Amino acid sequence: MERWEGLAKGAIGTWLYAGTSKSCNMPWTEYKIDIIISTLLSEGDMNQQEATDFVIQELGKHHQKNDIIQKLCESTSMNWNQAEKFILHVEAQHQGSIAAKQGPLITLMGVGTILIGFALSVFIIYETLQGVIIFFLRLPIPYLGNIIFFLAGIGMIVGGLRGIRDTLVQLWNS
């Protein structure tokens, strides 16, 4: 039995990769992954559900993956590569839950970016209509700075809207 557990631990990277791959839709890969993860986690202090919940919670708080991997390695008998594959597996399986936890912060940042971009664009339009010429990088091209800062404001608006849209799409699809 120990021999088979050792083989399973050695092959976890390959099976986890197969299970999270978009092109591989075979249900038996998920079954093998769950068996391997259960084997690895049963030896440590944390069970599979606790480890999964821990990873979802930490990813939802925007913590670095390396910090999460380190905590998993300390709490279980996984090595670094196995913990990294486990996190990728959890991330692929629970995208909606993680997006729901990250959603409020990302939405707030998106709204802030939209407001700053709008304010920048309106300010540049106002200043340009007042006759203010903004030079950009000391280039002697009149109104170049006005155009670049206006486009930067528009880019901020578009980027903020896209970030909010992507967050809502992830929440909707979960």
Helices and strands as residue ranges (DSSP letters): H 2-10, H 12-20, H 27-42, H 48-60, H 65-75, H 80-93, H 95-129, H 144-173
